[in-house]
């Protein structure tokens, strides 16, 4: 007879607390609804940003030419 696998425990990305990463936790990987909403609010208010590689290349261009405008 086999025993059921224990749910994996992960660190909550918002508060750093322990969180169960399994179907029993509807907010996974967050530990609670509050942490999930806090993270969503940070995204909505643009606290997190993904860098645009094309724009980064234009900033580092030392060719002396003006960047093309589309």
N, CA, C and O atoms as a GROMACS GRO file, in nm:
protein
  280
    1UNK      N    1   0.084  -0.117   0.000
    1UNK     CA    2   0.000   0.000   0.000
    1UNK      C    3   0.090   0.124   0.000
    1UNK      O    4   0.189   0.130   0.072
    2UNK      N    5   0.054   0.222  -0.080
    2UNK     CA    6   0.133   0.345  -0.087
    2UNK      C    7   0.062   0.457  -0.012
    2UNK      O    8  -0.061   0.460  -0.003
    3UNK      N    9   0.140   0.546   0.042
    3UNK     CA   10   0.083   0.660   0.112
    3UNK      C   11   0.073   0.777   0.015
    3UNK      O   12   0.158   0.792  -0.072
    4UNK      N   13  -0.029   0.859   0.028
    4UNK     CA   14  -0.042   0.973  -0.062
    4UNK      C   15   0.075   1.070  -0.043
    4UNK      O   16   0.125   1.088   0.068
    5UNK      N   17   0.117   1.131  -0.152
    5UNK     CA   18   0.228   1.226  -0.146
    5UNK      C   19   0.188   1.349  -0.065
    5UNK      O   20   0.076   1.398  -0.076
    6UNK      N   21   0.282   1.398   0.014
    6UNK     CA   22   0.256   1.520   0.090
    6UNK      C   23   0.258   1.638  -0.006
    6UNK      O   24   0.340   1.641  -0.098
    7UNK      N   25   0.170   1.735   0.014
    7UNK     CA   26   0.171   1.854  -0.072
    7UNK      C   27   0.304   1.928  -0.060
    7UNK      O   28   0.363   1.935   0.048
    8UNK      N   29   0.349   1.981  -0.169
    8UNK     CA   30   0.475   2.055  -0.171
    8UNK      C   31   0.457   2.189  -0.099
    8UNK      O   32   0.354   2.255  -0.115
    9UNK      N   33   0.556   2.228  -0.021
    9UNK     CA   34   0.554   2.356   0.049
    9UNK      C   35   0.648   2.451  -0.024
    9UNK      O   36   0.762   2.415  -0.055
   10UNK      N   37   0.601   2.572  -0.052
   10UNK     CA   38   0.682   2.673  -0.118
   10UNK      C   39   0.677   2.802  -0.038
   10UNK      O   40   0.595   2.817   0.053
   11UNK      N   41   0.764   2.895  -0.072
   11UNK     CA   42   0.766   3.025  -0.006
   11UNK      C   43   0.669   3.118  -0.078
   11UNK      O   44   0.673   3.129  -0.200
   12UNK      N   45   0.583   3.183  -0.003
   12UNK     CA   46   0.487   3.278  -0.060
   12UNK      C   47   0.564   3.396  -0.121
   12UNK      O   48   0.646   3.456  -0.052
   13UNK      N   49   0.541   3.428  -0.249
   13UNK     CA   50   0.615   3.538  -0.312
   13UNK      C   51   0.586   3.675  -0.251
   13UNK      O   52   0.666   3.767  -0.266
   14UNK      N   53   0.474   3.690  -0.183
   14UNK     CA   54   0.438   3.821  -0.128
   14UNK      C   55   0.493   3.842   0.013
   14UNK      O   56   0.556   3.944   0.040
   15UNK      N   57   0.470   3.746   0.103
   15UNK     CA   58   0.508   3.767   0.243
   15UNK      C   59   0.627   3.682   0.287
   15UNK      O   60   0.686   3.707   0.392
   16UNK      N   61   0.663   3.582   0.207
   16UNK     CA   62   0.775   3.496   0.241
   16UNK      C   63   0.739   3.381   0.334
   16UNK      O   64   0.825   3.302   0.370
   17UNK      N   65   0.613   3.371   0.372
   17UNK     CA   66   0.569   3.263   0.459
   17UNK      C   67   0.557   3.131   0.384
   17UNK      O   68   0.571   3.127   0.262
   18UNK      N   69   0.530   3.026   0.456
   18UNK     CA   70   0.515   2.894   0.398
   18UNK      C   71   0.377   2.881   0.334
   18UNK      O   72   0.277   2.924   0.391
   19UNK      N   73   0.374   2.822   0.215
   19UNK     CA   74   0.249   2.806   0.142
   19UNK      C   75   0.241   2.667   0.083
   19UNK      O   76   0.340   2.616   0.030
   20UNK      N   77   0.124   2.605   0.092
   20UNK     CA   78   0.103   2.473   0.033
   20UNK      C   79   0.077   2.491  -0.116
   20UNK      O   80  -0.013   2.564  -0.156
   21UNK      N   81   0.158   2.422  -0.199
   21UNK     CA   82   0.140   2.431  -0.344
   21UNK      C   83   0.067   2.306  -0.389
   21UNK      O   84   0.128   2.207  -0.428
   22UNK      N   85  -0.064   2.312  -0.384
   22UNK     CA   86  -0.147   2.199  -0.422
   22UNK      C   87  -0.289   2.243  -0.447
   22UNK      O   88  -0.323   2.359  -0.428
   23UNK      N   89  -0.371   2.150  -0.491
   23UNK     CA   90  -0.510   2.181  -0.524
   23UNK      C   91  -0.590   2.232  -0.405
   23UNK      O   92  -0.691   2.299  -0.423
   24UNK      N   93  -0.548   2.200  -0.284
   24UNK     CA   94  -0.619   2.245  -0.164
   24UNK      C   95  -0.603   2.395  -0.140
   24UNK      O   96  -0.681   2.454  -0.065
   25UNK      N   97  -0.503   2.457  -0.203
   25UNK     CA   98  -0.479   2.600  -0.185
   25UNK      C   99  -0.522   2.675  -0.311
   25UNK      O  100  -0.449   2.673  -0.410
   26UNK      N  101  -0.639   2.741  -0.309
   26UNK     CA  102  -0.687   2.809  -0.430
   26UNK      C  103  -0.605   2.933  -0.467
   26UNK      O  104  -0.623   2.986  -0.576
   27UNK      N  105  -0.516   2.980  -0.380
   27UNK     CA  106  -0.438   3.100  -0.407
   27UNK      C  107  -0.294   3.069  -0.444
   27UNK      O  108  -0.212   3.160  -0.454
   28UNK      N  109  -0.262   2.942  -0.466
   28UNK     CA  110  -0.123   2.904  -0.491
   28UNK      C  111  -0.061   2.987  -0.602
   28UNK      O  112  -0.131   3.013  -0.700
   29UNK      N  113   0.060   3.030  -0.595
   29UNK     CA  114   0.162   2.997  -0.496
   29UNK      C  115   0.157   3.085  -0.371
   29UNK      O  116   0.243   3.074  -0.284
   30UNK      N  117   0.056   3.171  -0.361
   30UNK     CA  118   0.044   3.258  -0.244
   30UNK      C  119  -0.017   3.181  -0.128
   30UNK      O  120  -0.084   3.080  -0.147
   31UNK      N  121   0.008   3.231  -0.006
   31UNK     CA  122  -0.042   3.160   0.112
   31UNK      C  123  -0.187   3.193   0.142
   31UNK      O  124  -0.257   3.115   0.207
   32UNK      N  125  -0.235   3.309   0.096
   32UNK     CA  126  -0.372   3.350   0.126
   32UNK      C  127  -0.422   3.448   0.020
   32UNK      O  128  -0.345   3.495  -0.064
   33UNK      N  129  -0.549   3.476   0.025
   33UNK     CA  130  -0.610   3.568  -0.071
   33UNK      C  131  -0.551   3.708  -0.059
   33UNK      O  132  -0.535   3.778  -0.159
   34UNK      N  133  -0.520   3.751   0.062
   34UNK     CA  134  -0.462   3.884   0.084
   34UNK      C  135  -0.331   3.900   0.008
   34UNK      O  136  -0.309   4.001  -0.058
   35UNK      N  137  -0.242   3.799   0.018
   35UNK     CA  138  -0.114   3.806  -0.052
   35UNK      C  139  -0.134   3.805  -0.203
   35UNK      O  140  -0.063   3.876  -0.276
   36UNK      N  141  -0.228   3.726  -0.250
   36UNK     CA  142  -0.257   3.722  -0.394
   36UNK      C  143  -0.305   3.859  -0.442
   36UNK      O  144  -0.260   3.908  -0.545
   37UNK      N  145  -0.396   3.921  -0.368
   37UNK     CA  146  -0.448   4.052  -0.406
   37UNK      C  147  -0.342   4.161  -0.396
   37UNK      O  148  -0.340   4.253  -0.477
   38UNK      N  149  -0.254   4.150  -0.297
   38UNK     CA  150  -0.145   4.247  -0.283
   38UNK      C  151  -0.055   4.242  -0.406
   38UNK      O  152  -0.016   4.347  -0.459
   39UNK      N  153  -0.021   4.123  -0.452
   39UNK     CA  154   0.064   4.107  -0.570
   39UNK      C  155  -0.007   4.158  -0.695
   39UNK      O  156   0.054   4.225  -0.778
   40UNK      N  157  -0.136   4.127  -0.708
   40UNK     CA  158  -0.213   4.175  -0.822
   40UNK      C  159  -0.216   4.328  -0.824
   40UNK      O  160  -0.203   4.390  -0.930
   41UNK      N  161  -0.233   4.388  -0.707
   41UNK     CA  162  -0.234   4.534  -0.699
   41UNK      C  163  -0.101   4.595  -0.740
   41UNK      O  164  -0.098   4.702  -0.802
   42UNK      N  165   0.009   4.529  -0.706
   42UNK     CA  166   0.141   4.578  -0.747
   42UNK      C  167   0.155   4.575  -0.898
   42UNK      O  168   0.209   4.668  -0.957
   43UNK      N  169   0.108   4.468  -0.962
   43UNK     CA  170   0.111   4.461  -1.108
   43UNK      C  171   0.021   4.569  -1.168
   43UNK      O  172   0.061   4.636  -1.263
   44UNK      N  173  -0.099   4.586  -1.114
   44UNK     CA  174  -0.195   4.682  -1.169
   44UNK      C  175  -0.145   4.825  -1.158
   44UNK      O  176  -0.176   4.908  -1.243
   45UNK      N  177  -0.068   4.855  -1.054
   45UNK     CA  178  -0.016   4.991  -1.037
   45UNK      C  179   0.126   5.005  -1.094
   45UNK      O  180   0.195   5.102  -1.066
   46UNK      N  181   0.167   4.907  -1.174
   46UNK     CA  182   0.294   4.907  -1.247
   46UNK      C  183   0.418   4.912  -1.159
   46UNK      O  184   0.517   4.975  -1.195
   47UNK      N  185   0.412   4.847  -1.041
   47UNK     CA  186   0.533   4.834  -0.960
   47UNK      C  187   0.629   4.733  -1.020
   47UNK      O  188   0.750   4.743  -0.999
   48UNK      N  189   0.577   4.637  -1.094
   48UNK     CA  190   0.660   4.539  -1.164
   48UNK      C  191   0.659   4.578  -1.311
   48UNK      O  192   0.555   4.615  -1.366
   49UNK      N  193   0.774   4.568  -1.375
   49UNK     CA  194   0.781   4.599  -1.518
   49UNK      C  195   0.871   4.498  -1.586
   49UNK      O  196   0.968   4.450  -1.527
   50UNK      N  197   0.838   4.466  -1.708
   50UNK     CA  198   0.919   4.378  -1.789
   50UNK      C  199   0.996   4.466  -1.886
   50UNK      O  200   0.937   4.548  -1.957
   51UNK      N  201   1.128   4.451  -1.888
   51UNK     CA  202   1.212   4.534  -1.974
   51UNK      C  203   1.188   4.502  -2.121
   51UNK      O  204   1.166   4.387  -2.158
   52UNK      N  205   1.192   4.605  -2.204
   52UNK     CA  206   1.179   4.591  -2.348
   52UNK      C  207   1.319   4.582  -2.407
   52UNK      O  208   1.391   4.682  -2.409
   53UNK      N  209   1.360   4.463  -2.455
   53UNK     CA  210   1.497   4.448  -2.507
   53UNK      C  211   1.526   4.543  -2.624
   53UNK      O  212   1.640   4.587  -2.639
   54UNK      N  213   1.428   4.573  -2.705
   54UNK     CA  214   1.449   4.664  -2.818
   54UNK      C  215   1.482   4.805  -2.769
   54UNK      O  216   1.570   4.870  -2.823
   55UNK      N  217   1.412   4.850  -2.668
   55UNK     CA  218   1.438   4.984  -2.613
   55UNK      C  219   1.572   4.988  -2.543
   55UNK      O  220   1.642   5.090  -2.549
   56UNK      N  221   1.611   4.881  -2.476
   56UNK     CA  222   1.740   4.877  -2.407
   56UNK      C  223   1.853   4.886  -2.508
   56UNK      O  224   1.955   4.949  -2.481
   57UNK      N  225   1.837   4.823  -2.624
   57UNK     CA  226   1.939   4.829  -2.728
   57UNK      C  227   1.956   4.970  -2.782
   57UNK      O  228   2.067   5.009  -2.816
   58UNK      N  229   1.850   5.047  -2.791
   58UNK     CA  230   1.858   5.184  -2.840
   58UNK      C  231   1.932   5.273  -2.741
   58UNK      O  232   2.002   5.366  -2.782
   59UNK      N  233   1.918   5.247  -2.613
   59UNK     CA  234   1.985   5.328  -2.513
   59UNK      C  235   2.135   5.305  -2.511
   59UNK      O  236   2.211   5.396  -2.478
   60UNK      N  237   2.179   5.184  -2.546
   60UNK     CA  238   2.320   5.150  -2.542
   60UNK      C  239   2.391   5.171  -2.675
   60UNK      O  240   2.509   5.141  -2.687
   61UNK      N  241   2.322   5.222  -2.774
   61UNK     CA  242   2.378   5.240  -2.907
   61UNK      C  243   2.469   5.363  -2.907
   61UNK      O  244   2.422   5.475  -2.886
   62UNK      N  245   2.599   5.342  -2.932
   62UNK     CA  246   2.695   5.452  -2.935
   62UNK      C  247   2.736   5.487  -3.077
   62UNK      O  248   2.843   5.544  -3.096
   63UNK      N  249   2.656   5.454  -3.176
   63UNK     CA  250   2.693   5.478  -3.315
   63UNK      C  251   2.682   5.625  -3.353
   63UNK      O  252   2.735   5.666  -3.456
   64UNK      N  253   2.616   5.705  -3.272
   64UNK     CA  254   2.601   5.846  -3.302
   64UNK      C  255   2.480   5.876  -3.388
   64UNK      O  256   2.447   5.992  -3.408
   65UNK      N  257   2.415   5.774  -3.439
   65UNK     CA  258   2.298   5.794  -3.522
   65UNK      C  259   2.173   5.801  -3.435
   65UNK      O  260   2.164   5.736  -3.330
   66UNK      N  261   2.078   5.880  -3.478
   66UNK     CA  262   1.951   5.889  -3.406
   66UNK      C  263   1.872   5.761  -3.429
   66UNK      O  264   1.876   5.705  -3.539
   67UNK      N  265   1.801   5.712  -3.328
   67UNK     CA  266   1.720   5.591  -3.348
   67UNK      C  267   1.607   5.617  -3.447
   67UNK      O  268   1.554   5.728  -3.454
   68UNK      N  269   1.571   5.515  -3.522
   68UNK     CA  270   1.464   5.526  -3.620
   68UNK      C  271   1.330   5.538  -3.549
   68UNK      O  272   1.306   5.469  -3.450
   69UNK      N  273   1.245   5.626  -3.598
   69UNK     CA  274   1.111   5.641  -3.544
   69UNK      C  275   1.014   5.575  -3.639
   69UNK      O  276   1.024   5.592  -3.760
   70UNK      N  277   0.920   5.500  -3.587
   70UNK     CA  278   0.822   5.431  -3.671
   70UNK      C  279   0.690   5.499  -3.663
   70UNK      O  280   0.594   5.455  -3.726
   0.00000   0.00000   0.00000
